[in-house]
C-alpha cells in the first residue's frame, strides 16, 4: 500500500542560488529547521549526494523532548531538485523553480500513519514558512 502524499510550498523573494545555499548548508539549516520558536535544530550533518545522508537533531529548547530526523538522498540535481528516503521508508521530493526574481519551493512527502494528515501538513508547512522568513531576512 502506498502512503498518502502531502504537498507544501512557498514562494521566496530570493534567487535560486541563495535559496539552495540556505536549504542545504548545515550552518543555515540550524537557523530555520523548526516549526515553532520553542523548538530548535542544534545539529545538522548533510552529505548532499545520491547515497549521502542527512541528519538533523530537532528538540524543544527546554530539553524536554527531541528526536533525530534522518534520510538518505536518492537524487540531487543542484539548484533544482532533492529526493530522499526517510529511515521509515517514506519519500520526499523538493523542487526549486525560478519564478521571475523569486524561487518557488515545493515539497511532496509521504504521510506517516501516526499523526493526522492536517497536523503533518501544518508542521511541515510551518518549517517551510520559517525557512522563507529566514532567507528573506538575510
C-alpha positions as CSV (number, residue, x, y, z in Angstrom):
1,X,0.0,0.0,0.0
2,X,1.4,3.4,-0.9
3,X,1.4,6.3,1.5
4,X,-0.9,9.3,1.0
5,X,1.0,12.3,-0.4
6,X,1.1,15.7,1.3
7,X,2.2,18.8,-0.6
8,X,3.5,22.1,0.8
9,X,5.0,25.1,-1.0
10,X,6.3,28.7,-0.6
11,X,7.5,31.4,-2.9
12,X,10.6,33.0,-1.6
13,X,11.8,36.5,-2.5
14,X,15.3,35.4,-3.4
15,X,17.3,33.9,-6.3
16,X,17.6,30.1,-6.6
17,X,21.3,30.0,-5.6
18,X,20.6,31.8,-2.3
19,X,17.6,29.6,-1.6
20,X,19.7,26.4,-2.4
21,X,22.5,27.5,-0.2
22,X,20.2,28.2,2.8
23,X,18.3,24.9,2.2
24,X,21.4,22.7,2.0
25,X,24.1,24.2,4.2
26,X,24.1,22.9,7.9
27,X,25.1,26.4,9.2
28,X,21.8,27.7,7.7
29,X,19.6,24.7,8.3
30,X,20.2,25.0,12.1
31,X,18.7,28.6,11.9
32,X,15.4,27.7,10.3
33,X,14.6,23.9,10.6
34,X,11.8,24.0,13.3
35,X,8.1,24.7,13.2
36,X,7.8,26.9,16.3
37,X,10.0,29.2,18.3
38,X,10.0,26.8,21.3
39,X,12.0,24.3,19.2
40,X,15.4,24.3,17.7
41,X,17.7,22.4,15.4
42,X,21.1,22.4,17.2
43,X,22.9,20.0,14.9
44,X,22.8,19.0,11.2
45,X,25.1,16.9,9.0
46,X,24.4,16.9,5.3
47,X,26.2,14.7,2.7
48,X,24.3,16.1,-0.3
49,X,24.8,13.4,-3.0
50,X,22.9,10.3,-4.0
51,X,23.6,7.8,-1.3
52,X,24.6,10.5,1.1
53,X,22.9,11.0,4.5
54,X,21.1,13.9,6.1
55,X,20.7,14.1,9.9
56,X,19.1,16.8,11.9
57,X,18.6,16.9,15.6
58,X,15.3,18.5,16.5
59,X,14.4,19.3,20.1
60,X,12.4,21.5,22.4
61,X,14.5,24.4,23.6
62,X,13.8,23.5,27.2
63,X,15.3,20.0,26.6
64,X,12.0,18.2,27.4
65,X,11.8,16.3,24.1
66,X,13.8,15.7,21.0
67,X,14.3,13.4,18.0
68,X,16.7,12.8,15.2
69,X,15.4,13.2,11.6
70,X,17.4,11.1,9.2
71,X,17.2,10.4,5.5
72,X,19.3,9.1,2.6
73,X,19.4,11.0,-0.7
74,X,18.1,9.3,-3.8
75,X,18.6,12.1,-6.2
76,X,20.2,15.5,-6.1
77,X,20.0,18.0,-9.0
78,X,21.9,21.1,-7.8
79,X,19.6,24.1,-7.6
80,X,16.6,22.2,-8.9
81,X,15.6,19.0,-7.0
82,X,16.2,16.8,-4.0
83,X,14.7,13.4,-3.5
84,X,15.3,11.5,-0.2
85,X,14.0,8.4,1.7
86,X,13.5,8.8,5.4
87,X,14.5,6.0,7.8
88,X,10.9,4.7,8.0
89,X,10.9,4.3,4.2
90,X,8.8,7.3,3.3
91,X,10.0,9.6,0.5
92,X,10.1,13.3,0.0
93,X,10.7,15.3,-3.2
94,X,11.6,19.0,-3.1
95,X,11.7,21.1,-6.2
96,X,13.2,24.6,-6.6
97,X,11.9,26.7,-9.5
98,X,12.8,30.2,-10.5
99,X,9.7,32.4,-10.9
100,X,10.7,35.9,-12.0
101,X,13.0,37.2,-9.3
102,X,11.7,34.7,-6.8
103,X,12.1,31.0,-6.1
104,X,9.2,28.6,-5.6
105,X,10.0,25.7,-3.2
106,X,7.6,22.8,-3.4
107,X,7.8,19.6,-1.3
108,X,5.7,16.5,-1.7
109,X,6.2,13.9,1.0
110,X,4.6,10.6,2.1
111,X,2.4,10.9,5.1
112,X,3.2,8.8,8.2
113,X,0.4,6.8,9.8
114,X,0.6,8.1,13.4
115,X,-0.5,11.7,13.2
116,X,-3.4,13.3,11.4
117,X,-2.7,14.5,7.8
118,X,-3.5,18.1,8.6
119,X,-1.2,18.1,11.6
120,X,1.6,16.7,9.4
121,X,0.9,19.2,6.6
122,X,0.8,22.2,9.0
123,X,4.0,21.1,10.7
124,X,6.0,20.8,7.5
125,X,4.5,24.0,6.2
126,X,5.4,25.9,9.3
127,X,9.1,24.8,8.9
128,X,8.9,25.9,5.2
129,X,7.4,29.2,6.3
130,X,10.2,29.6,8.8
131,X,12.7,28.9,6.0
132,X,11.1,31.6,3.9
133,X,11.4,34.1,6.7
134,X,15.0,33.2,7.3
135,X,16.1,33.5,3.7
136,X,14.2,36.8,3.1
137,X,15.7,38.3,6.3
138,X,19.3,37.7,5.0
